[in-house]
Amino acid sequence: NVDTYGPLWVMTSAGVAVAARWVLCALGLWTTGAASCPDSPLACQMLTGYVTAYRLLAIGLTGASAGLIAGLVGRVRPELVPAAVAAWLWNPLLLMSTAVGAHNDALMIVLVLGCLWLWQRQRWIAGLLVLVLAAHVKLIVLILLPALGLWLVRQVGWRRAVGISLVGAGLGVGVSWLLYAPFGGWGTLPRMVAERAVFAANSPW
């Protein structure tokens, strides 16, 4: 089984699983010998515990995203902050994906918003590194690079934009190496791409 997500999500997921197991053990609800749910009520309780942990993570990250949205909007139109936060937190699709679905997009989105928050304050390198972290949750986030590149050029000009991009790329490679190191390093990537390409839904295309 090839994980279709990046190492930052794997680490986050592992942390959630460890925390859920600790709570279940403390409540006397942990076992390794029970039959699968629904055949075993204890297994169903364990499953509920894990699902709840992932939902709480997604809800917390969505709240953090609301804070970043408030910061982004407040810098240019403070009077629109309540409307912006309400539009985010009252979005039914968002609520279904996070509070119910516990989707890992919540982690990716908070990092993307963190990148935008930093760039709005002209902290270019830090913003790029946060974007690198987002890409190590889900690679699809790199689709934002052309828009971010245009933003950077308009703010600082071509020459400085190229310099910032090169520094950010260099640091990003280092961060990527550190994130993949516990999982066998970059040597695992060709195998992952080859195995994912077998399935149309997970192919590079």
N, C-alpha and C positions, 0 to 999 in steps of 0.2 A: 504494500500500500504506500503510494507516494503522496506526501503531504503537498497540497496545492497552495499552501500559504508559506509565508516567510518565517525565518527563525525568531523574529521578535514576537510573532503571534504564538509560536510553539512555546517559547519561554513564558509568556503571559498565561497561556492555557495551562501549562504545568503548574504555575503558581496557584491558579484558581483550583485546580484539581487537588493539590496538596492541602490548601486551606479547607476545601470541602471535606476531604477525608479526615482532617484533624477535628472538625466540628462533629462529623458523624461518629467518630471514635469517642469523643467526649460525651456524646449523647447515648452511647451504647448501641448505635445503629449500624456499625460497620462489621462486615463479615466477608469471608472469601469462599464460604462453603454453601451459600444459599443458591437455590435455583434462580433462573432468570425471571424477571418481571414479565407477565403478571402471575406466574406460578407461585412466587414467593412474596408475601407482603413486605418482608424486610428488604428484599431486592428493590421493590417499588419505592420504599422509603429512601433507600440509597440513591436511586435514580432521581427522585424528586430533589434530594439535597444537592446533587451535582447540577441539575438544571437550574435550580434557584441560585446557586453561586454564579453561574454564567449570566443569568438575567440581571443579578445585582451588579455585576461588573459592567454590563452594557448600559444599565440605567445610570450608574455613576459616571461613566464616560460621556454619556449624553448630557448630563448636567454640566460636566466640565466643558463640553462643546458650547453649551448655552452661555457659559461665562466668557469664553473666547469670542463668541458672536457679539455679546454685549460690549466687549472691549473694542472690537473692530468697528462696530457701528457708532459707539460712543465717541470715538475719536473724530468722526466727521459730522455726525448728526445725532447728538445726545438725546434729542427729543424723540427719536425713533427707536431707542433701545427697548422699551417695553414691547413695542409692536414686533420688533425683530425676534426677541426672545420668545414671545408668544407664538409667532409663526413657526418657530423651530420646535418648541416643546409640545404644541398642540397639533402637530402634523400626524394624522392617523397612520400613514405609512411608516413614519419614524417609530411611533409607539409599537406598531406590530413587529417591526424588525428588531427592536431593542428589548422592550419590556416583555415581549412574548417570545420573539425568535432568538434573542440573545446573540445577534449576529456580530461577527468580529469586525464588520465595517465600522462599528462604533469606535474601535481603537484607531483604525486608519483615519477616520474623519477628524478625530480630536487632534491627531498629528498634522493633518493637512491644515486645519484651522490654526494650529500653533505656528506652522510655517507662515501663513498669511499674516498672523498677528505680529510676528517678528519682522516680516518684510515691510509691513505698514510703518514700522518704527525704524526702518532702514538697517536692520541687523541682518545683513544679507547672508553671511556665512552661517550663522546660527540657524537661520531659516532653511538653508539648503540641507544642513545636517538633519534637521527635524524631518524634512521631506525624504531624506534617505531612510530614516527610521520608518516612515510611513510605507515606503516601497518594500521594506522588509516585513511588513504585514501582508500587503497585497501589491503585486508588481504593477497592477493597472493604474496606480496613482501617477506613474511616470507620464501618463497622457497629459498631465498639466504642464510639463516642461516647456512646450512652445509658448504658452500664454505667460508663464513666469519669466521666460527669456525676454519676451517683448516688454513686459513690465520693467525688468531690470535695465534694458537698453534705454527705455524712455526716461528712466530716473537718473542714470549715471553715465549714459553714453556707451558707445560700442567698446572703446578701449578698456575702460574700467570694468564693463560687464564681462568681457572675456577673461580678464584677470581674476575677478571674483568667481567666475564659473570654474576656472581651472583649479583654484585653491579649494573650492567646495568639492569638486570632483575628486581631487587627491585625498582630502580628508574623508570623503564619503567612501572611497575604496578601503581605507583603513578601518572605518566603522563596519563596513560589510564583512571584511575579513574576520574581525573580532566576533561578529554575530554568528557567522557560519562555523567558526572554529570548533565549538563544542559538538557539532553535528557531522564532523568529518571534513570540514572545510569546503572550498569551492570545487574540490574534486567530485563532490556528489552532484553538482549541477548538470553535467552532461547526461548522467544516468537519469536524473529527474526529468529533463527535457525529453529524452528518448522515450521514457515510459509514459509521460503525459501525452505525447504526440499520438499515441495509439488511440486515445479517446478524443473525438472531435470537440467535445465541450471543454477539454482541458489542453488542447493543442496550442502552440504558440500563435497560430493564426486566430 
